[in-house]
Amino acid sequence: MKQIYLIVLLLAMAGLNGFAQRFEGGIIGGLNASQVDGDNYSGYHKPGVALGGYVQTNLSRTVYAGMELKFMQKGSRNIDSLATDGQIKYIMRLNYVDLPVYLGIRTSEKISLLVGISPGYMISGAEYNDYGKFPEEDQSPFSELDVQGMLGFRFQFTRRLFVDLRGAYSLLPIREQKGDELWYWKSNQFNNILSTTVLYRLDF
């Protein structure tokens, strides 16, 4: 019986070693610049953080696949000095847990092209005007699910340090316009994100 336990233990250790050799991963930290298409404002004026981790594996010498789990702050912000229908301040704050899945294509030794899809689950969403948070009767719910297409580049600086530059855009509305146009909201709304993150590789 002890021999069987020893064999199972050795096989498990070999499997974990094989997993570590096939996969790599680490931590992610960075900033988002976001806007929401479909409101009455333009420009990537809403800053936010991007925090999480990643794991990836090589499919060939030039292609790899990866997955991330990230906390992402998105939304919209009016920085214009002119009022819109008497309102100057407008902020939309959206917080998501995103699970991007992507392919990386190495175009050179230090640069990769990234393409993928990023499902996200909204954990909170709120809007603010000159008088504070919108009262409950003025709130319109957002979709809990945001599915974004993603395109970007990855730059490798050292064996452990990488920088990603990405754009992501909602494939489905995060909120549909079902009534008359409002001072802050003119049509179906979509997240539009520019993200800069630093990836630090950890050894498993």
C-alpha positions, -999 to +999 in steps of 0.1 A: +000+000+000+028+024+008+044+017-026+011+027-043+009+059-023+045+067-033+038+060-070+007+083-068+027+110-051+055+108-077+030+110-106+013+140-090+046+158-086+055+150-122+022+164-133+027+196-114+062+199-128+048+195-163+021+221-156+047+246-144+068+240-175+038+245-198+023+275-181+036+308-168+018+335-149+021+366-128+004+398-116-010+428-135-013+464-125-021+495-145-045+523-156-076+526-178-087+556-197-124+551-206-154+566-221-189+554-229-202+557-264-238+567-264-237+594-237-234+631-246-197+634-239-166+624-258-130+617-248-112+592-226-117+613-195-127+587-169-095+572-153-095+539-135-073+511-122-067+476-137-055+450-112-053+412-113-033+382-125-026+362-157-017+328-169-006+318-204+011+290-224+030+287-256+011+271-285+041+274-308+073+295-311+053+325-323+018+320-308+007+318-272-027+318-254-035+335-222-062+343-197-065+370-171-087+378-141-088+416-134-107+442-115-114+470-140-128+505-134-146+519-164-172+546-171-175+582-183-168+617-171-177+652-183-149+677-180-165+704-201-169+738-185-202+744-203-234+731-189-256+705-207-293+714-200-282+732-168-260+703-157-222+707-155-210+676-136-216+641-149-197+610-138-205+573-146-185+549-124-186+513-134-166+485-117-162+451-133-145+418-128-131+409-163-119+376-176-100+383-209-090+354-231-065+362-258-040+350-284-006+365-286+014+365-319+051+374-316+060+398-344+096+401-331+117+390-302+102+418-279+069+426-294+036+407-296+002+414-312-027+406-289-063+398-300-091+384-279-124+387-261-130+399-226-162+390-207-169+411-177-193+410-148-204+444-133-201+445-095-213+481-091-224+510-112-235+545-103-240+580-119-234+614-103-244+650-113-241+684-096-262+672-067-244+639-060-255+604-068-286+600-089-316+593-068-331+559-071-361+570-093-336+585-118-314+555-121-315+532-151-300+497-147-269+486-166-265+451-180-245+429-156-225+414-185-201+433-207-185+414-235-156+433-252-135+427-282-099+434-275-068+444-296-034+454-284+004+451-282+027+436-256+063+448-252+089+427-233+115+447-214+131+419-193+125+382-187+099+391-161+086+426-170+061+433-198+039+463-208+006+459-225-012+486-245-048+477-254-081+489-267-114+472-259-149+479-271-182+464-260-198+440-285-232+444-269-248+475-253-241+479-216-274+498-214-301+503-240-319+536-247-356+527-244-371+561-239-365+598-249-330+612-251-318+626-218-293+654-211-265+628-204-277+599-225-286+598-263-284+562-275-274+526-267-242+527-246-210+508-251-178+507-230-147+521-249-114+515-231-077+523-236-056+503-211-019+504-201-008+477-178+025+463-164+028+425-162+053+409-138+060+372-143+062+350-113+077+315-111+053+288-101 
